[in-house]
Amino acid sequence: MSLFSFFKKGLQKTTTAIQRGIQSVFTDVKKWDDETYRQLEQTLIATDLGPAVTKELLDDLKDRYSRGLIETGADINSACSNKILEILDEASIPAVKSVENGPTVILMVGVNGAGKTTSIAKLAHHYLTQGKKVVLGAGDTFRAAGATQLGIWAQRLSCPVVEGKLGGDSAAVAFDAIKSGISQKADYVIIDTAGRQHTRGDLMAELEKVKRIAGKAMPEAPHEIWLTVDASIGSNALTQAREFGKLFPITGLVLTKLDGTGKGGVVVAIRKELGYPVRFVGLGEQLDDLQPFSAQDFTNALFQPSEE
């Protein structure tokens, strides 16, 4: 299956919401007026593109319409696609760090229920299929099922995992996982952390300790800090990203459950407001359904739904 096919399938609910909205607004409309734009605004807001992105899209459409450049729904799709590609600005996103003398250490953070641990397994699968060596760190020592869940995934993937005791020091697990990755000449060490609410200062302090101890195990580690957010919560995902970013230098997002929601526009809202690149998106339940984010495939799936 092509990458575009993954996006087309996974974004079907968001695509349907946008396309139905556009068709209902502009079918048999001879001249656009304030009511036309209001209805289009409601359609775009409903996908959680956010007020800033929605305003930018509307301003662009109004300008194009006034200049006679838009006449059909296809023209609207093309204009929106171009504007969203401009906002996502994929060319400006730095590549995931590649470390010459040791593994790239990725610290995964986020709240409980976002799909973080499962996403770590899917990330490991992604890199393993590329011929990379991966070591996992089961740093979620606060949740009884945390380390167990990751251990089961590691066994399925034939991937080494470093575990700690329930209630133990998650920073120690991170330290040991990095040292194990170095000794095994791994390409990536992916470290799970306990899910925590961004409003809990004590838990966030514990996460800061994990980050600090990782740097003692290997200079400049962690090289990437990825926040896992559940796309189905829409604008609340933006809130989580904003609050975590106040405390940690987030270098990317893993956006899960994008296939189960019509709120896929939050991808654009987060990029617009916070500048965080989306690294991977969850487009289904299977191991292969966590895919590297592609701005082109994302926008094509939303605004060129008939494309193959």
Order of alpha helices (4+ residues) and beta strands (2+ residues): alpha-alpha-alpha-alpha-alpha-beta-alpha-beta-alpha-beta-alpha-beta-alpha-beta-alpha-beta-alpha-beta-beta-alpha
